[in-house]
Amino acid sequence: MPKGYVIFTEAVNDRAGMAAYGRAAAPSMAEGGAAVLAVDPAPQVLEGEWHGDRTVVLEFESVEAARAWYESAAYDKAKPLRQAAAVTNAVIVSGFVLPSAGG
Protein backbone atom coordinates (compact mmCIF):
# COMPACT_ATOMS: atom_id res chain seq x y z
CA MET A 1 0.00 0.00 0.00
CA PRO A 2 1.47 3.37 -0.95
CA LYS A 3 2.24 6.03 1.62
CA GLY A 4 0.05 9.12 1.93
CA TYR A 5 1.43 12.64 1.96
CA VAL A 6 -0.13 15.87 3.16
CA ILE A 7 1.41 18.94 1.54
CA PHE A 8 0.75 22.44 2.82
CA THR A 9 1.77 25.65 1.09
CA GLU A 10 1.42 28.53 3.51
CA ALA A 11 1.45 32.30 3.11
CA VAL A 12 2.17 33.12 6.74
CA ASN A 13 0.89 36.46 8.06
CA ASP A 14 1.29 35.80 11.80
CA ARG A 15 4.51 34.03 12.83
CA ALA A 16 3.53 33.83 16.52
CA GLY A 17 0.18 32.36 15.50
CA MET A 18 1.92 29.72 13.38
CA ALA A 19 4.20 28.86 16.30
CA ALA A 20 1.10 28.37 18.47
CA TYR A 21 -0.39 26.19 15.72
CA GLY A 22 2.79 24.08 15.60
CA ARG A 23 2.62 23.47 19.35
CA ALA A 24 -1.08 22.59 19.13
CA ALA A 25 -0.73 20.36 16.05
CA ALA A 26 2.32 18.37 17.19
CA PRO A 27 0.47 15.96 19.52
CA SER A 28 -2.12 15.16 16.83
CA MET A 29 0.66 14.53 14.31
CA ALA A 30 2.42 12.13 16.68
CA GLU A 31 -0.88 10.40 17.42
CA GLY A 32 -1.66 10.14 13.70
CA GLY A 33 1.74 8.66 12.86
CA ALA A 34 2.97 11.61 10.78
CA ALA A 35 6.60 11.99 9.82
CA VAL A 36 7.64 15.54 8.96
CA LEU A 37 9.66 15.23 5.77
CA ALA A 38 10.12 18.91 4.94
CA VAL A 39 9.49 22.39 6.30
CA ASP A 40 10.95 24.79 3.76
CA PRO A 41 10.69 28.57 4.03
CA ALA A 42 12.06 29.07 0.53
CA PRO A 43 11.27 26.26 -1.90
CA GLN A 44 13.12 26.53 -5.20
CA VAL A 45 10.47 26.97 -7.87
CA LEU A 46 11.52 25.26 -11.07
CA GLU A 47 8.45 26.04 -13.16
CA GLY A 48 5.27 28.03 -12.78
CA GLU A 49 4.23 29.83 -9.62
CA TRP A 50 4.21 28.54 -6.06
CA HIS A 51 1.86 29.67 -3.34
CA GLY A 52 3.13 30.98 -0.04
CA ASP A 53 6.40 31.37 1.75
CA ARG A 54 6.56 27.99 3.48
CA THR A 55 5.95 24.43 2.32
CA VAL A 56 5.41 21.50 4.69
CA VAL A 57 5.35 17.82 3.69
CA LEU A 58 4.01 15.17 6.08
CA GLU A 59 4.22 11.42 5.44
CA PHE A 60 1.67 8.87 6.67
CA GLU A 61 1.40 5.10 6.30
CA SER A 62 -1.41 5.54 3.74
CA VAL A 63 -3.76 8.08 2.18
CA GLU A 64 -6.42 6.79 4.57
CA ALA A 65 -4.17 7.48 7.57
CA ALA A 66 -3.43 10.98 6.24
CA ARG A 67 -7.14 11.75 5.83
CA ALA A 68 -7.93 10.28 9.27
CA TRP A 69 -5.34 12.61 10.83
CA TYR A 70 -6.58 15.66 8.93
CA GLU A 71 -10.19 14.95 9.94
CA SER A 72 -9.38 13.91 13.53
CA ALA A 73 -10.84 15.65 16.58
CA ALA A 74 -7.28 16.25 17.83
CA TYR A 75 -6.23 18.09 14.66
CA ASP A 76 -9.57 19.95 14.48
CA LYS A 77 -8.47 21.78 17.64
CA ALA A 78 -5.25 23.04 16.01
CA LYS A 79 -6.58 23.76 12.50
CA PRO A 80 -8.26 27.12 13.34
CA LEU A 81 -4.92 28.45 14.63
CA ARG A 82 -3.30 27.77 11.25
CA GLN A 83 -6.25 29.17 9.37
CA ALA A 84 -6.06 32.40 11.39
CA ALA A 85 -2.29 32.75 10.95
CA ALA A 86 -1.81 31.83 7.27
CA VAL A 87 -3.51 31.42 3.93
CA THR A 88 -2.94 27.76 3.19
CA ASN A 89 -3.38 25.32 0.36
CA ALA A 90 -3.48 21.69 1.49
CA VAL A 91 -3.57 18.45 -0.49
CA ILE A 92 -3.31 14.74 0.18
CA VAL A 93 -1.41 12.76 -2.41
CA SER A 94 -0.74 9.07 -2.78
CA GLY A 95 2.82 7.81 -2.91
CA PHE A 96 4.01 5.86 -5.91
CA VAL A 97 5.04 2.25 -5.65
CA LEU A 98 7.36 1.17 -8.46
CA PRO A 99 6.06 -2.01 -10.07
CA SER A 100 8.34 -4.97 -9.50
CA ALA A 101 10.53 -6.09 -12.40
CA GLY A 102 8.94 -9.54 -12.24
CA GLY A 103 5.46 -8.24 -12.99
Helices and strands as residue ranges (DSSP letters): E 4-12, H 15-32, E 35-40, E 54-60, H 63-70, H 73-85, E 86-94
